[in-house]
Amino acid sequence: MSELCFLKNMVIQLSSARLCNQLNLMQVSIYSFMHQIDTSIRVLSWKNFVCNFQLEENLPLIELDPQLLKQAVINIIKNAFEAMHESGTTDVHVFYEEPFMSIAITDHGGGLDPALADTIFQPFITSKTGGSGLGLVITRQIIESHHGTLTCDSRPGDGCTFTIALPLTQN
């Protein structure tokens, strides 16, 4: 039965990857967008897990596909949750450095195995039991479809910071 669930999840992930070419762009307040992320995380009821949001003041509107980008941000937060063994604090810092709006997600889950650090964005490579190795691949694809970048700064023994940098407009 676990193989069936694994294959089902893989098909769902591969299907969602194709959606990156069909963005439903709109001008969005990053404050309301991050509030939706916070609400979604609270609905998941992850006990012993805290996600702190810090947003700079006076951030401009940003053009994005809220559903797809929400999927990308929550996937990174979910990875942080799992890396910290479902207990701990993750910090989400949103800031603007022209020409990009950035979302930095920092966990304290021990960081990446240096042997895997260069492969985390490659398909089918995972350190998770039962993982498909597609989560970060699809997350990066969503962000790149917004003309943005996804980077990872690993601090072995401490944690990771994944930073999403997005231009304000998609033209």
KEPAVO-742820 format. One record per atom (N, C-alpha, C, O): residue number from 1; atom name; x, y, z. Coordinates in steps of 0.02 Angstrom, whole numbers, m for minus. Layout:
N
<NUM 'CA' <X Y Z>>
...
//
This chain:
171
<1 'N' <41 m60 0>>
<1 'CA' <0 0 0>>
<1 'C' <43 63 0>>
<1 'O' <24 113 m31>>
<2 'N' <101 62 34>>
<2 'CA' <144 122 36>>
<2 'C' <172 138 m33>>
<2 'O' <181 197 m49>>
<3 'N' <185 88 m74>>
<3 'CA' <208 99 m142>>
<3 'C' <155 135 m183>>
<3 'O' <170 180 m223>>
<4 'N' <92 116 m172>>
<4 'CA' <37 148 m207>>
<4 'C' <31 222 m188>>
<4 'O' <21 264 m231>>
<5 'N' <37 237 m124>>
<5 'CA' <36 306 m101>>
<5 'C' <94 346 m129>>
<5 'O' <86 403 m150>>
<6 'N' <153 314 m130>>
<6 'CA' <212 347 m157>>
<6 'C' <202 365 m231>>
<6 'O' <216 421 m251>>
<7 'N' <177 318 m270>>
<7 'CA' <165 329 m341>>
<7 'C' <111 382 m352>>
<7 'O' <117 423 m398>>
<8 'N' <58 380 m312>>
<8 'CA' <5 430 m317>>
<8 'C' <33 500 m304>>
<8 'O' <18 547 m342>>
<9 'N' <72 508 m252>>
<9 'CA' <102 573 m237>>
<9 'C' <148 596 m292>>
<9 'O' <150 655 m308>>
<10 'N' <186 550 m322>>
<10 'CA' <231 568 m376>>
<10 'C' <192 593 m436>>
<10 'O' <211 642 m467>>
<11 'N' <137 560 m454>>
<11 'CA' <95 581 m510>>
<11 'C' <66 650 m497>>
<11 'O' <64 692 m541>>
<12 'N' <43 661 m436>>
<12 'CA' <15 727 m418>>
<12 'C' <69 781 m425>>
<12 'O' <55 834 m452>>
<13 'N' <129 767 m401>>
<13 'CA' <183 816 m405>>
<13 'C' <203 829 m477>>
<13 'O' <213 887 m496>>
<14 'N' <208 777 m517>>
<14 'CA' <226 786 m587>>
<14 'C' <172 825 m624>>
<14 'O' <187 867 m666>>
<15 'N' <109 813 m608>>
<15 'CA' <54 849 m639>>
<15 'C' <56 923 m621>>
<15 'O' <45 966 m664>>
<16 'N' <70 937 m558>>
<16 'CA' <72 1007 m538>>
<16 'C' <131 1043 m569>>
<16 'O' <129 1104 m579>>
<17 'N' <184 1007 m586>>
<17 'CA' <242 1039 m618>>
<17 'C' <223 1068 m686>>
<17 'O' <250 1119 m706>>
<18 'N' <178 1035 m721>>
<18 'CA' <157 1059 m787>>
<18 'C' <118 1125 m781>>
<18 'O' <115 1163 m829>>
<19 'N' <88 1138 m723>>
<19 'CA' <47 1198 m714>>
<19 'C' <89 1262 m712>>
<19 'O' <62 1317 m719>>
<20 'N' <154 1255 m702>>
<20 'CA' <197 1314 m696>>
<20 'C' <198 1356 m760>>
<20 'O' <214 1415 m758>>
<21 'N' <180 1325 m816>>
<21 'CA' <179 1362 m879>>
<21 'C' <115 1402 m887>>
<21 'O' <109 1442 m934>>
<22 'N' <66 1392 m843>>
<22 'CA' <1 1425 m848>>
<22 'C' <m12 1467 m786>>
<22 'O' <m56 1452 m746>>
<23 'N' <26 1520 m778>>
<23 'CA' <20 1563 m719>>
<23 'C' <m44 1604 m722>>
<23 'O' <m62 1630 m775>>
<24 'N' <m77 1611 m665>>
<24 'CA' <m135 1654 m657>>
<24 'C' <m112 1714 m617>>
<24 'O' <m122 1718 m556>>
<25 'N' <m80 1762 m652>>
<25 'CA' <m47 1818 m619>>
<25 'C' <m96 1872 m597>>
<25 'O' <m145 1887 m632>>
<26 'N' <m82 1900 m538>>
<26 'CA' <m121 1957 m514>>
<26 'C' <m77 1997 m465>>
<26 'O' <m30 1971 m436>>
<27 'N' <m95 2061 m458>>
<27 'CA' <m60 2104 m410>>
<27 'C' <m83 2083 m340>>
<27 'O' <m143 2080 m326>>
<28 'N' <m35 2071 m297>>
<28 'CA' <m50 2044 m230>>
<28 'C' <m13 2084 m177>>
<28 'O' <44 2104 m187>>
<29 'N' <m47 2095 m122>>
<29 'CA' <m13 2122 m63>>
<29 'C' <24 2065 m29>>
<29 'O' <m6 2014 m13>>
<30 'N' <89 2073 m20>>
<30 'CA' <128 2020 11>>
<30 'C' <106 2008 83>>
<30 'O' <114 1953 110>>
<31 'N' <78 2060 114>>
<31 'CA' <53 2053 183>>
<31 'C' <m6 2004 186>>
<31 'O' <m8 1960 229>>
<32 'N' <m54 2012 140>>
<32 'CA' <m111 1966 140>>
<32 'C' <m90 1897 116>>
<32 'O' <m116 1846 140>>
<33 'N' <m43 1894 69>>
<33 'CA' <m18 1830 46>>
<33 'C' <15 1791 103>>
<33 'O' <1 1732 112>>
<34 'N' <57 1823 141>>
<34 'CA' <91 1789 196>>
<34 'C' <42 1772 252>>
<34 'O' <51 1723 288>>
<35 'N' <m10 1813 260>>
<35 'CA' <m62 1797 309>>
<35 'C' <m97 1731 289>>
<35 'O' <m112 1690 332>>
<36 'N' <m109 1722 224>>
<36 'CA' <m139 1660 200>>
<36 'C' <m92 1600 213>>
<36 'O' <m116 1546 232>>
<37 'N' <m28 1610 204>>
<37 'CA' <21 1557 219>>
<37 'C' <16 1539 294>>
<37 'O' <13 1481 312>>
<38 'N' <17 1591 336>>
<38 'CA' <13 1580 408>>
<38 'C' <m51 1542 427>>
<38 'O' <m49 1496 467>>
<39 'N' <m107 1562 397>>
<39 'CA' <m171 1528 411>>
<39 'C' <m168 1455 389>>
<39 'O' <m191 1411 425>>
<40 'N' <m140 1442 331>>
<40 'CA' <m135 1374 307>>
<40 'C' <m92 1331 353>>
<40 'O' <m109 1273 366>>
<41 'N' <m38 1359 378>>
<41 'CA' <5 1321 424>>
<41 'C' <m31 1306 489>>
<41 'O' <m24 1251 516>>
<42 'N' <m69 1355 513>>
<42 'CA' <m107 1344 576>>
<42 'C' <m159 1289 567>>
<42 'O' <m172 1251 613>>
<43 'N' <m190 1286 507>>
<43 'CA' <m240 1234 494>>
<43 'C' <m208 1165 497>>
<43 'O' <m241 1116 517>>
<44 'N' <m145 1159 478>>
<44 'CA' <m110 1095 479>>
<44 'C' <m100 1069 551>>
<44 'O' <m87 1009 560>>
<45 'N' <m106 1113 599>>
<45 'CA' <m100 1094 670>>
<45 'C' <m35 1056 686>>
<45 'O' <m36 1005 719>>
<46 'N' <20 1082 661>>
<46 'CA' <84 1052 676>>
<46 'C' <102 1071 748>>
<46 'O' <120 1128 761>>
<47 'N' <97 1024 794>>
<47 'CA' <111 1037 864>>
<47 'C' <186 1047 873>>
<47 'O' <226 1017 837>>
<48 'N' <204 1087 922>>
<48 'CA' <274 1100 939>>
<48 'C' <313 1132 882>>
<48 'O' <375 1129 880>>
<49 'N' <278 1163 835>>
<49 'CA' <310 1197 779>>
<49 'C' <284 1268 776>>
<49 'O' <224 1280 776>>
<50 'N' <330 1315 773>>
<50 'CA' <312 1386 771>>
<50 'C' <343 1416 708>>
<50 'O' <401 1403 692>>
<51 'N' <303 1455 673>>
<51 'CA' <328 1490 614>>
<51 'C' <320 1565 627>>
<51 'O' <265 1591 629>>
<52 'N' <377 1599 636>>
<52 'CA' <376 1672 649>>
<52 'C' <381 1709 583>>
<52 'O' <425 1695 542>>
<53 'N' <336 1756 573>>
<53 'CA' <337 1797 512>>
<53 'C' <360 1867 529>>
<53 'O' <335 1899 575>>
<54 'N' <409 1891 490>>
<54 'CA' <434 1959 498>>
<54 'C' <432 1991 429>>
<54 'O' <470 1972 384>>
<55 'N' <389 2041 420>>
<55 'CA' <383 2075 356>>
<55 'C' <403 2148 366>>
<55 'O' <380 2182 412>>
<56 'N' <446 2172 322>>
<56 'CA' <464 2242 324>>
<56 'C' <403 2285 311>>
<56 'O' <354 2262 282>>
<57 'N' <407 2347 333>>
<57 'CA' <352 2394 322>>
<57 'C' <353 2421 250>>
<57 'O' <406 2423 218>>
<58 'N' <295 2442 227>>
<58 'CA' <287 2476 162>>
<58 'C' <312 2435 103>>
<58 'O' <343 2462 57>>
<59 'N' <299 2370 104>>
<59 'CA' <319 2329 46>>
<59 'C' <271 2342 m12>>
<59 'O' <210 2348 m1>>
<60 'N' <297 2345 m73>>
<60 'CA' <254 2358 m131>>
<60 'C' <213 2297 m150>>
<60 'O' <226 2241 m126>>
<61 'N' <163 2307 m192>>
<61 'CA' <124 2252 m220>>
<61 'C' <171 2211 m265>>
<61 'O' <220 2237 m292>>
<62 'N' <155 2147 m273>>
<62 'CA' <195 2104 m315>>
<62 'C' <148 2064 m361>>
<62 'O' <93 2045 m340>>
<63 'N' <170 2053 m422>>
<63 'CA' <131 2014 m470>>
<63 'C' <152 1941 m466>>
<63 'O' <210 1924 m477>>
<64 'N' <103 1897 m449>>
<64 'CA' <118 1826 m444>>
<64 'C' <55 1784 m450>>
<64 'O' <m1 1810 m450>>
<65 'N' <65 1720 m455>>
<65 'CA' <11 1672 m454>>
<65 'C' <6 1649 m381>>
<65 'O' <47 1609 m359>>
<66 'N' <m44 1673 m344>>
<66 'CA' <m46 1659 m273>>
<66 'C' <m51 1584 m256>>
<66 'O' <m22 1562 m206>>
<67 'N' <m87 1546 m295>>
<67 'CA' <m95 1475 m280>>
<67 'C' <m30 1437 m289>>
<67 'O' <m10 1398 m246>>
<68 'N' <4 1449 m345>>
<68 'CA' <67 1413 m358>>
<68 'C' <122 1435 m309>>
<68 'O' <159 1394 m284>>
<69 'N' <126 1501 m298>>
<69 'CA' <179 1523 m253>>
<69 'C' <165 1500 m181>>
<69 'O' <211 1485 m144>>
<70 'N' <102 1497 m162>>
<70 'CA' <84 1471 m96>>
<70 'C' <108 1399 m90>>
<70 'O' <136 1380 m38>>
<71 'N' <99 1359 m142>>
<71 'CA' <122 1290 m142>>
<71 'C' <197 1287 m131>>
<71 'O' <222 1246 m93>>
<72 'N' <234 1332 m165>>
<72 'CA' <307 1332 m159>>
<72 'C' <329 1351 m89>>
<72 'O' <373 1319 m60>>
<73 'N' <300 1404 m61>>
<73 'CA' <320 1427 6>>
<73 'C' <303 1375 59>>
<73 'O' <344 1360 103>>
<74 'N' <243 1347 55>>
<74 'CA' <223 1297 104>>
<74 'C' <267 1234 98>>
<74 'O' <282 1202 149>>
<75 'N' <288 1217 38>>
<75 'CA' <332 1159 31>>
<75 'C' <398 1171 67>>
<75 'O' <424 1125 100>>
<76 'N' <426 1230 62>>
<76 'CA' <489 1245 97>>
<76 'C' <478 1244 172>>
<76 'O' <520 1218 209>>
<77 'N' <423 1272 196>>
<77 'CA' <408 1271 267>>
<77 'C' <397 1199 291>>
<77 'O' <419 1180 346>>
<78 'N' <363 1159 251>>
<78 'CA' <352 1088 268>>
<78 'C' <419 1051 274>>
<78 'O' <429 1011 319>>
<79 'N' <464 1065 227>>
<79 'CA' <531 1035 231>>
<79 'C' <567 1055 295>>
<79 'O' <601 1014 326>>
<80 'N' <559 1119 315>>
<80 'CA' <589 1143 377>>
<80 'C' <560 1105 437>>
<80 'O' <596 1083 481>>
<81 'N' <495 1098 438>>
<81 'CA' <459 1062 490>>
<81 'C' <486 991 496>>
<81 'O' <500 967 551>>
<82 'N' <494 958 439>>
<82 'CA' <520 889 439>>
<82 'C' <594 886 459>>
<82 'O' <615 839 494>>
<83 'N' <633 935 438>>
<83 'CA' <704 936 455>>
<83 'C' <715 946 529>>
<83 'O' <765 923 557>>
<84 'N' <668 980 562>>
<84 'CA' <674 992 634>>
<84 'C' <637 939 674>>
<84 'O' <622 949 733>>
<85 'N' <623 883 642>>
<85 'CA' <589 827 674>>
<85 'C' <523 849 706>>
<85 'O' <505 828 761>>
<86 'N' <487 892 669>>
<86 'CA' <419 913 685>>
<86 'C' <415 953 750>>
<86 'O' <364 953 784>>
<87 'N' <470 986 768>>
<87 'CA' <471 1026 829>>
<87 'C' <524 1081 821>>
<87 'O' <581 1068 802>>
<88 'N' <505 1143 835>>
<88 'CA' <553 1197 832>>
<88 'C' <522 1260 802>>
<88 'O' <461 1265 795>>
<89 'N' <565 1307 785>>
<89 'CA' <543 1371 759>>
<89 'C' <576 1384 692>>
<89 'O' <636 1375 682>>
<90 'N' <534 1406 646>>
<90 'CA' <557 1428 580>>
<90 'C' <542 1502 574>>
<90 'O' <488 1525 594>>
<91 'N' <589 1540 547>>
<91 'CA' <580 1611 537>>
<91 'C' <570 1625 463>>
<91 'O' <607 1601 420>>
<92 'N' <518 1665 448>>
<92 'CA' <504 1687 379>>
<92 'C' <512 1762 378>>
<92 'O' <473 1799 410>>
<93 'N' <561 1786 341>>
<93 'CA' <576 1858 336>>
<93 'C' <562 1881 264>>
<93 'O' <590 1854 217>>
<94 'N' <519 1931 257>>
<94 'CA' <503 1958 192>>
<94 'C' <530 2029 188>>
<94 'O' <518 2070 232>>
<95 'N' <568 2042 134>>
<95 'CA' <599 2107 127>>
<95 'C' <606 2124 53>>
<95 'O' <601 2081 9>>
<96 'N' <617 2188 40>>
<96 'CA' <623 2213 m29>>
<96 'C' <692 2243 m39>>
<96 'O' <712 2289 m3>>
<97 'N' <728 2216 m87>>
<97 'CA' <791 2245 m110>>
<97 'C' <786 2251 m185>>
<97 'O' <791 2201 m221>>
<98 'N' <775 2311 m208>>
<98 'CA' <762 2322 m279>>
<98 'C' <812 2285 m322>>
<98 'O' <872 2289 m310>>
<99 'N' <789 2249 m371>>
<99 'CA' <721 2245 m398>>
<99 'C' <682 2184 m373>>
<99 'O' <633 2165 m406>>
<100 'N' <701 2153 m317>>
<100 'CA' <669 2091 m295>>
<100 'C' <636 2096 m227>>
<100 'O' <660 2129 m182>>
<101 'N' <579 2061 m222>>
<101 'CA' <548 2047 m158>>
<101 'C' <574 1979 m138>>
<101 'O' <573 1932 m177>>
<102 'N' <599 1973 m76>>
<102 'CA' <628 1910 m54>>
<102 'C' <591 1882 6>>
<102 'O' <568 1918 50>>
<103 'N' <587 1816 6>>
<103 'CA' <558 1779 62>>
<103 'C' <612 1730 85>>
<103 'O' <629 1683 49>>
<104 'N' <640 1742 144>>
<104 'CA' <692 1700 172>>
<104 'C' <662 1656 227>>
<104 'O' <634 1682 275>>
<105 'N' <668 1591 219>>
<105 'CA' <639 1543 266>>
<105 'C' <697 1507 300>>
<105 'O' <735 1471 267>>
<106 'N' <704 1518 365>>
<106 'CA' <761 1491 403>>
<106 'C' <737 1440 454>>
<106 'O' <692 1454 494>>
<107 'N' <769 1381 453>>
<107 'CA' <754 1330 503>>
<107 'C' <818 1314 542>>
<107 'O' <872 1337 525>>
<108 'N' <809 1274 594>>
<108 'CA' <865 1252 635>>
<108 'C' <864 1176 639>>
<108 'O' <866 1147 693>>
<109 'N' <860 1145 580>>
<109 'CA' <854 1073 575>>
<109 'C' <919 1036 565>>
<109 'O' <919 977 548>>
<110 'N' <975 1069 575>>
<110 'CA' <1039 1035 569>>
<110 'C' <1076 1046 504>>
<110 'O' <1134 1028 498>>
<111 'N' <1043 1077 455>>
<111 'CA' <1076 1089 392>>
<111 'C' <1078 1028 348>>
<111 'O' <1056 974 368>>
<112 'N' <1103 1037 289>>
<112 'CA' <1107 983 239>>
<112 'C' <1172 944 247>>
<112 'O' <1224 971 266>>
<113 'N' <1167 880 231>>
<113 'CA' <1227 839 225>>
<113 'C' <1268 870 169>>
<113 'O' <1243 875 113>>
<114 'N' <1330 891 182>>
<114 'CA' <1370 922 129>>
<114 'C' <1375 881 65>>
<114 'O' <1383 908 11>>
<115 'N' <1370 815 71>>
<115 'CA' <1373 771 12>>
<115 'C' <1311 779 m32>>
<115 'O' <1313 766 m92>>
<116 'N' <1255 801 m2>>
<116 'CA' <1193 810 m40>>
<116 'C' <1179 882 m59>>
<116 'O' <1134 895 m100>>
<117 'N' <1215 929 m31>>
<117 'CA' <1200 1000 m40>>
<117 'C' <1196 1021 m113>>
<117 'O' <1154 1063 m131>>
<118 'N' <1238 993 m157>>
<118 'CA' <1237 1013 m227>>
<118 'C' <1183 977 m268>>
<118 'O' <1175 991 m327>>
<119 'N' <1147 931 m237>>
<119 'CA' <1099 891 m274>>
<119 'C' <1026 903 m254>>
<119 'O' <981 871 m282>>
<120 'N' <1013 949 m208>>
<120 'CA' <945 955 m181>>
<120 'C' <894 978 m232>>
<120 'O' <834 967 m223>>
<121 'N' <916 1010 m286>>
<121 'CA' <869 1032 m337>>
<121 'C' <867 985 m397>>
<121 'O' <838 1002 m449>>
<122 'N' <896 926 m390>>
<122 'CA' <895 876 m444>>
<122 'C' <837 828 m431>>
<122 'O' <825 809 m374>>
<123 'N' <802 807 m484>>
<123 'CA' <745 762 m474>>
<123 'C' <766 693 m448>>
<123 'O' <819 667 m464>>
<124 'N' <721 666 m407>>
<124 'CA' <726 598 m380>>
<124 'C' <783 587 m331>>
<124 'O' <799 530 m316>>
<125 'N' <813 640 m306>>
<125 'CA' <864 634 m255>>
<125 'C' <834 660 m190>>
<125 'O' <812 717 m186>>
<126 'N' <833 617 m140>>
<126 'CA' <803 635 m76>>
<126 'C' <839 600 m19>>
<126 'O' <868 547 m28>>
<127 'N' <837 631 39>>
<127 'CA' <863 599 100>>
<127 'C' <805 577 145>>
<127 'O' <816 549 198>>
<128 'N' <744 591 123>>
<128 'CA' <684 574 163>>
<128 'C' <661 503 148>>
<128 'O' <659 482 90>>
<129 'N' <643 468 200>>
<129 'CA' <613 402 191>>
<129 'C' <545 412 158>>
<129 'O' <503 449 185>>
<130 'N' <534 380 103>>
<130 'CA' <470 387 68>>
<130 'C' <465 451 26>>
<130 'O' <412 463 m4>>
<131 'N' <518 491 23>>
<131 'CA' <516 552 m17>>
<131 'C' <524 536 m91>>
<131 'O' <554 486 m110>>
<132 'N' <496 580 m133>>
<132 'CA' <499 569 m205>>
<132 'C' <559 604 m237>>
<132 'O' <579 587 m293>>
<133 'N' <587 654 m203>>
<133 'CA' <641 693 m233>>
<133 'C' <616 743 m284>>
<133 'O' <653 766 m326>>
<134 'N' <551 760 m279>>
<134 'CA' <521 807 m326>>
<134 'C' <500 873 m294>>
<134 'O' <489 922 m329>>
<135 'N' <493 875 m229>>
<135 'CA' <467 935 m195>>
<135 'C' <506 998 m210>>
<135 'O' <477 1048 m231>>
<136 'N' <571 997 m200>>
<136 'CA' <612 1057 m213>>
<136 'C' <619 1070 m288>>
<136 'O' <627 1128 m308>>
<137 'N' <617 1018 m328>>
<137 'CA' <621 1027 m401>>
<137 'C' <560 1067 m424>>
<137 'O' <567 1115 m461>>
<138 'N' <501 1047 m402>>
<138 'CA' <439 1081 m421>>
<138 'C' <437 1150 m390>>
<138 'O' <415 1198 m423>>
<139 'N' <459 1156 m328>>
<139 'CA' <460 1222 m295>>
<139 'C' <504 1270 m334>>
<139 'O' <484 1327 m347>>
<140 'N' <563 1248 m354>>
<140 'CA' <607 1291 m393>>
<140 'C' <576 1308 m461>>
<140 'O' <583 1364 m485>>
<141 'N' <543 1259 m491>>
<141 'CA' <511 1270 m556>>
<141 'C' <457 1324 m550>>
<141 'O' <450 1367 m594>>
<142 'N' <417 1321 m497>>
<142 'CA' <365 1372 m486>>
<142 'C' <397 1441 m480>>
<142 'O' <373 1489 m510>>
<143 'N' <450 1446 m441>>
<143 'CA' <483 1510 m429>>
<143 'C' <515 1536 m494>>
<143 'O' <510 1595 m509>>
<144 'N' <547 1492 m531>>
<144 'CA' <577 1513 m594>>
<144 'C' <525 1532 m646>>
<144 'O' <539 1575 m688>>
<145 'N' <465 1502 m643>>
<145 'CA' <412 1523 m689>>
<145 'C' <389 1594 m674>>
<145 'O' <358 1626 m716>>
<146 'N' <403 1618 m614>>
<146 'CA' <389 1688 m594>>
<146 'C' <451 1732 m607>>
<146 'O' <453 1789 m585>>
<147 'N' <499 1706 m644>>
<147 'CA' <562 1741 m659>>
<147 'C' <603 1756 m596>>
<147 'O' <640 1805 m593>>
<148 'N' <595 1713 m546>>
<148 'CA' <630 1720 m483>>
<148 'C' <684 1668 m475>>
<148 'O' <697 1628 m520>>
<149 'N' <715 1669 m416>>
<149 'CA' <767 1620 m401>>
<149 'C' <754 1590 m332>>
<149 'O' <721 1620 m289>>
<150 'N' <779 1530 m322>>
<150 'CA' <776 1496 m258>>
<150 'C' <847 1474 m241>>
<150 'O' <879 1438 m280>>
<151 'N' <871 1496 m184>>
<151 'CA' <938 1477 m162>>
<151 'C' <934 1446 m93>>
<151 'O' <886 1456 m56>>
<152 'N' <985 1408 m77>>
<152 'CA' <989 1376 m11>>
<152 'C' <1057 1390 20>>
<152 'O' <1109 1379 m11>>
<153 'N' <1055 1415 81>>
<153 'CA' <1116 1425 121>>
<153 'C' <1112 1376 179>>
<153 'O' <1073 1385 225>>
<154 'N' <1153 1323 176>>
<154 'CA' <1154 1273 228>>
<154 'C' <1207 1289 279>>
<154 'O' <1263 1308 262>>
<155 'N' <1188 1282 343>>
<155 'CA' <1234 1291 398>>
<155 'C' <1239 1224 434>>
<155 'O' <1203 1212 482>>
<156 'N' <1285 1179 411>>
<156 'CA' <1289 1112 441>>
<156 'C' <1293 1115 517>>
<156 'O' <1333 1153 546>>
<157 'N' <1252 1075 548>>
<157 'CA' <1248 1074 621>>
<157 'C' <1198 1123 649>>
<157 'O' <1182 1120 708>>
<158 'N' <1172 1168 608>>
<158 'CA' <1124 1218 631>>
<158 'C' <1059 1216 592>>
<158 'O' <1007 1201 621>>
<159 'N' <1061 1231 527>>
<159 'CA' <1000 1233 488>>
<159 'C' <1012 1259 418>>
<159 'O' <1068 1260 393>>
<160 'N' <957 1280 387>>
<160 'CA' <959 1306 318>>
<160 'C' <918 1369 312>>
<160 'O' <870 1379 350>>
<161 'N' <936 1410 264>>
<161 'CA' <894 1466 243>>
<161 'C' <882 1458 169>>
<161 'O' <929 1460 129>>
<162 'N' <819 1450 150>>
<162 'CA' <799 1450 81>>
<162 'C' <773 1519 66>>
<162 'O' <729 1545 102>>
<163 'N' <798 1551 13>>
<163 'CA' <778 1618 m5>>
<163 'C' <747 1619 m75>>
<163 'O' <778 1597 m124>>
<164 'N' <686 1644 m77>>
<164 'CA' <650 1654 m140>>
<164 'C' <657 1728 m157>>
<164 'O' <639 1770 m116>>
<165 'N' <681 1743 m216>>
<165 'CA' <687 1813 m239>>
<165 'C' <643 1820 m302>>
<165 'O' <653 1785 m351>>
<166 'N' <594 1866 m298>>
<166 'CA' <546 1875 m352>>
<166 'C' <546 1947 m377>>
<166 'O' <548 1993 m337>>
<167 'N' <544 1957 m443>>
<167 'CA' <536 2025 m468>>
<167 'C' <465 2048 m453>>
<167 'O' <420 2007 m446>>
<168 'N' <455 2113 m449>>
<168 'CA' <388 2140 m433>>
<168 'C' <338 2128 m489>>
<168 'O' <278 2118 m476>>
<169 'N' <361 2129 m552>>
<169 'CA' <316 2117 m608>>
<169 'C' <345 2063 m652>>
<169 'O' <405 2049 m651>>
<170 'N' <301 2031 m691>>
<170 'CA' <321 1974 m732>>
<170 'C' <332 1992 m806>>
<170 'O' <337 1946 m847>>
<171 'N' <336 2055 m825>>
<171 'CA' <345 2071 m895>>
<171 'C' <417 2072 m916>>
<171 'O' <432 2084 m974>>
//
